[in-house]
Amino acid sequence: MKLIKGPRGGTYWLDENGKKHYVKQVKPTELVMQVPTSASMQDTFNYVHREIVAECEYCGRPLTRSDVNDYGSLCESCYEKEYN
């Protein structure tokens, strides 16, 4: 199947009978992290780097969203002890 770019920007392919089948354009509708669009940079920073969302499974240290994204359920020092 070969995709063909149409004159008005649409993309389509031809079946064995020569009929055009247009490719549906998909737009991203959901962000991984839902931060209100009216939030300031400071609000976004606090949401990611200062809000406590979990605790380290080993030592109990509070973890932010950024920590959880980087190291999972461990804090940085426990992660380094465990995996390095």
N, C-alpha and C positions, 0 to 999 in steps of 0.2 A: 504494500500500500504506500503510495507516494502522496505526501501532502502538497497541495498547491496553494499558493498565496493569491487571493483574488485581487482585482483592481481596486476595490474599496477597503482592503485590509482584512477581509475575512479569509479564513483558511478552510479548505475543503479537500475531499478526496473523491475519486471516481470509482464506482463499482464496476463489475464486469459488463454491465449494460450501458455504461457511460453516464449514469445518473449521478448528480452531485450530492454529496453528503457533507454538510457543514460541521466543523468541529466546534463544539460549544465552548465559549470562552468562560473560564472560571476565574472569579475575582476573589481574593482573600477577604473573608468576612469576619474572622475571629483572630485576635491577637493572642499570643501565648500568655502575655501578662496584661491583664485588663487594668490600665491606669486611665482615669478620666482624662479626656482630651483637654479639658480646661485646667488641668493640674500644672502648676509651675515646675520648673526644673528642681527647685528645692523640695517640693512635695514628692516628686518622682524619686529623688535621691533618698529621702527619708523612707519611702515605701520599700525601696530595694535594699538599702544598706543599714537602716537603723531599726526598723520594726522587727521585734523578736517573734519568730514563728515556730521555733523548735528548740530542743536541748540536745547537746551531745550525748550519745548513748553511753560513753565511757565516763566522762568527767562531769557531765551535767551543765557545762558552760552554755549560755544562751546562744542561739544561732539566728542570723538574719537570713533573708531570702537569698542574698548573694552567697553567703556561706553554704547554705543548703545546695544551691546550684553548683558550687565549686567542689564541695567535699561530701555531699550526701548527708548522712545522719551523724557524722563526726565533725568535731572542730578541726581546725588546721593542724594543731599540734598533735592531737590523737591520730589524725589521718597520716601524718608523717611518721609517727611511731609504728603504726600498723603496716603501712605499705612501703616504707623505705628503709 
